Amino acid sequence: MKRTALVLALIAAAPAGAQLLPALPPQIGALSERVLGTVDRVVDTAPETLAQVRLDRIADLVRSSRGAVVRDDRGDAARAGEVVLTDPGEAVLAALQRDGFRLIERTEVEGLGVGYARLAVPVGVRLDRALARARRIAPEVAADVIHFESGDAAAPAGAAPVTSAAAGPVVGMIDGGVADPDVRQQGFAAGAPRASDHGSAVAWLIGRGAPGARVVAADVYGRDPAGGGAVAIARAIGWLAKGGVGTVSISLVGPPNPLLARVVAAAQRRGMTIVAAVGNDGPAAPPAYPASYPGVIAVTGVDARGRVLIEAGRAAHLDYAAPAAGFRAPNARGRMRVVRGTSFAAPLVAARLAAIGRARVDVEAVKGRGYGRGLVCGACVTRR
């Protein structure tokens, strides 16, 4: 039981913020790698436990956010004190304001023309109750739900600079910030862009899947305790679309959201290919978004033996698999760390799609059980 709890803690740490662990002495680092290697053996009989890890992660975020994050009416993490309405009409907005909601802003996602309004909930009313109250007027109102990063890293190894190439396909990413001055970045949260371990690893992996790729990064976390919200991700997609980025990797997971669904569809109509990880909450968890939105390329991850990660989440559909464990990627300080999680599979697939196109990716994809259309980029990373 203690060993199971330890392993689940390692898995849970990924979506809770996907922070890389601090440098450890060599002997302890080696031990942590061996512990990660036991994940499949320890938790393969307990998918329900992984689902519980997801619930615990939400509870931990709510507790640690100092009031910035609360639960919505479905139990998901969301920005406190706000509701979001997509393409609101004047009459609906007026009715909500008469009922005590205060208009924060009414705008549109730049580059895609999808309108939305943010409203503060009535004073003294909890978010879950405010949502129920607002839906009597506007059934499509939603919370600004939080999305979690879907990967983690363990033991340290040698140093490796995070560098971007000068030419090649352009690949966008929506994540934390990247520790590379050559990567064009834009912030969509307080304190962003801010270099993060997770974002730096994802950017580096794009370069592994498409050597010479130019990475454009949207940081939706920054220093905001409520970072990763649906509004921030929607704005990031709009910014990338306006900039002409054709392929975007998103290694984040959360619940469905009406605004984000509209923005994803609008970006796809403009020709954008969105690639998203299915998360690490196990098969008993709800379908992960944005991977589950129609047309999004949903990606799962495999270990060094080609087995789908036992903690891999699920989506409404599955397109590809890619390596997601047993190799190293750099953190924000350029230190190579062992990574694990579907977060690290999505950028490999996005990079291949940007580099050679879907038809050729389908040809090179290796067929296998649980791989969707196939395993992509199997040789793109060096196993530890």
N, C-alpha and C positions, 0 to 999 in steps of 0.2 A: 504493500500500500504506500509506504514512504517513497519507494522508487517511482511508482506511478505518479505520485504527487509532484516529485521533482521534475520528471519529464514533462508533465502537463504544464508545469510552471514555465519551463523553457519554451514550449509551444505558445502558451498564452502571452508571453512577453512580446511576441511579434506584433499582433494586431494592436496591442495596447499602446503602441507607439513605435514599435519596430526599432527600438534602440539597441545599438551594438553594445555588448558588454565591455567593461573596461579591460585594459591589458592585464593579463594574468601571468604568474610565473609559469615557465615551460611545463613543469610537471602537472600544475593545475589545468593549464590549457589543454594538455593531452587528455586529462581526465574528462574535461567537458566535451571534447570531441567524441570520446568513447560513449559518454552519456547520450549525446545526440544520436549516435549510431544505434542505440537501443530503442529509439522511439517506435519504430515499426513493430518490434517484438512486444513492447510493453502495452501499447495502447490500441493494438489492432482488434481487441475484443471489446472496446469501450467507446464506440462512436458517440453514445449518449453523453459520456464524460466530456468529449470535445465540445458538444453543444452547450454543456454547462459552463465550460471555460469561456465561451462567447458571452454568456450572461454575466459571468463574474467580471469579465473585462469591461462591460458597460458599467457595472456597479462601481468598479474601481475608478473609471474615468469620472463618473459623476461625483464621487467622493473627493477626488484630487483636484477638481477644477475650480473649487472655491465659488461655486454658484454659477459658473459660466455655462455649465452643461447640466441638463436635467433629462429625465425620461419623458418621452411623448406618450400619447394615449395608447400606443402599441408596445410600449416598453423599450423603444430604441433610444439611443443617446441623441440629443438634439440641443441646439443653441437655446439657452434659457431666454424666456420672455418675448419670443418672436414667433410669428407665423408667416407663411409665404403663400401668395396667391398668384397663379400664372394667368397672364392676359386678363387682368381684372377689368370689369366694366364700371362705369361711373356709378350706376345705381347700387351695385354690390358693395363698392367701396364706401359709399355714403351710408348704407345700412350697417356695415361693420363699425363705422365710426360712431354712429348713433348708439351702438351697443357697447361702446366703451373702448374699442380698439383704436389705437393711434397710428396714423400713417407715418412710417419712418422714411420710406422712399418709394417712388414709383418710377421705374426705369425699364430698360430693356438690355438684354445680353448683346453687347456690342459685337458686330460682325455677323450676327444671326437674326436679329430683329425679333427675338422672342421676349415679349413684355412680361414683367412681374412686379409685384408690390410686396414690400416687407412692412408688417404691422406689429406694433408692440401690443402685448396682451393687456387686458384691463388690469388696473392696479389691484394687487392682492389676489389675483386669480392664478392658480397653477397652470402650467402649460397644458397638461393633459385635459384639464377641465375647459380651458380656453379653446382648445381645438374642437372639443365636442360642441361648445357654444357657437363657435364660428361656422361649423359645418351645417348648422341649421339655416344659415344664410347663404353660405357658399360651400357646397359639398366637396369641392376640389381643393380646399385649403389644406395646407400641410405644414409640418414642422421643417426647420432647416436641419435635417438629419445629418449626423456626423458619420464620416467614412473613415475606416481604419486601414493603416498600412498592413500588408499581408505577407510579411517576411521578417526574418531575424538573422542574427549572426552570433557565432560563439567565439571560438578560440582565436587569438591573434597569430599572425605569421609574420612574414617579412614586409618591408615597405614597398609600395608601388605608387607612383604619382598618378593622379587622375587627370588624364589629358584628353583633349578633343582634337579630332583631325580637322584639316583645313578644307577638305572637299569630300563629296559623297552624298548619299541620299539624306534628306532632312527628316528627322524623326522627332516628334514632340513627345513630351512626357508631362504628366500631372502627378505631383508627388510632393516631397519636401525639396528644399533647395539643394544645389549641387556645388561641391567644392572645386570649381574649375572656372577661372576668370574668362576662359574662352567660350564658355557656354552662355548663350543669350538667355536671360532669365527675367521673369516678371513675377511680382508678388501679388497674391490675392488673399492675404491674411495679415493681421497685425505683426509687424516685425519681419515681414517677408520681402525679398528673398533672404533666406538664412540657410547656410550650408547644413545639410543633415547627412547622417550616416546612410540612411535608407535611400534617399534620393541620389547620393553620390554613387552608391553601388548600382542602382538602376541605370544611371547614365553610362557608367563604365560598361555594363552588359550590353547596352545598345551598340557600343563600339565593337564588342565581340561578335555580335550577330551580323553587323554590317561594317566591316573595316572602312574607315574614312567617313563614317556617318557624321553629320552635323546635328547636334542635339540642341533642341529649344525646350527650356524647362519652365513650367508654371508651378510655383510654390504655393500650395493651398494651406500650409500649416504655419510657417513662420514661428512666432512665439505665442500665437493665440491658443489659449487653453481649449477653445471651441473650434480650432482649425479643422479643416477637412470637411466642412459643411457642403451641402448640396448647392447652395448659392455660389460659393467660391469655386467649386468644380465647374458649374455651368458657365461662370464668367471666364474661367481658364480655357474652356473649350472654345468659347467665342473669340478670345484673343488669338488662340492658335489658328482658328479658321480664318480670321481676318488677315493673319500673316501668311496664309497660303500653305500651311502645314498639312500635308495629305495623310500622314499616318501618325497616330498618337497612342502611346502606351500609358495605361492607367493601372497601377498596382495597388489599388484601394478597393475596399469592399464596404457596403452598407445596405440599407433597405431601399426599396423603390421610392421614388420621389417624382411627383408630376412635373415640376419644372425641369429637372434633369432629364427626364424622359423626352420632353419636348425639345430640349436643346440637343440631345444626342441625335434625335431624328432629323432636326434641322441641319446639323453638321453633316450627317450622312447624305442628305439631299445635295449638299454642296460638294460631295465627293470624298469626304474624310473617312478614312478607315480607323475605327477605334478598336484597340486591343485591350482586354482587361483580364486580370487574374480572377480565379474563382474563389480565392481566399483559403484560409486554413482552419475553418471551423468544423470540418468533418462532414460526412454525408447526412447526418441527422439535423444539421442546421438549415435554416431557411435559404432559398436560392440567393446567391450573392449578386448585387448590383454595383457597378454598371454592367458587369459581364452578362446579366440576364436580359438586358434590353434587346429588342429585335435588331438584328444586323450587327451587333457588337461581336467581335471575335473573342470567344471565351477560351481561356488557356488554363490548363491544369499543369501540375509539375510532377516530375519523376525523380527518383533517387539515383544513386550511382549504378544500381543494378537494373535500372529501367522500370522499376515498379512505381506506380502512381503513389504519391505520398499518402500515408494513411490519414493524415490530418487535412488533406485537400478538401476544400469545400465543393459545392455544386452550383451549377447555374441552370437556367431553363434549357440550355443547349450547351454542347461542348464542341469546339472546333479543333483545337490542337493541344498537344503536350510539348513540354520542353524541359531541359534540365533545371532542377530546383533545389538540389541538395548535393553535398559532397564535393563542393568546390569553393574557391575563395573569390571575394570581390573587395574592393577598397572602401574604407569608411571615409568620413569627411576629412580625416587627417592623413589620408593616403596609406593607412595601414591595412594590409590584406587580412580579411577575416573570413572564417568559414560561414557560409550562408545556408539558410534553409527556408523554404516557403515559396508559394506560387508567385509571390511578388517578383521573383527573380527569373521566372519562366516567361512572363509576359513581355519584357523588353527584348528578349531573344527572338520571339515570334514577330513582334512589331518590326524589329530591324530587318529580318529576312523578308517580310512582306514589302517593306519600303525599298529594299535593295533589288529584289528580283521579281516581285509581283506574285499574286496568289496562285496563278496557274503553275508557275515553276515551283513554288513552295509545296503545292500538292504533289508534284512529281518527286521532290526530294524527301518528303515526309515518309517516315518509316511506320508501317502499319503495326498496330498492336492493341491489345485489349485495354480499354479505358483511355485510349489516345485520341478519340475523336477522329479527325481526318488523318492523323498521324503524328509521330514524334518529329519535331523540328529542331534543328541546330544541335543535334546530339554531340557533335564534335567541336562545338564553338567554345567550350570551356575545358580547362584542364582540371581533371579530378585530383583531389588532395591525396 
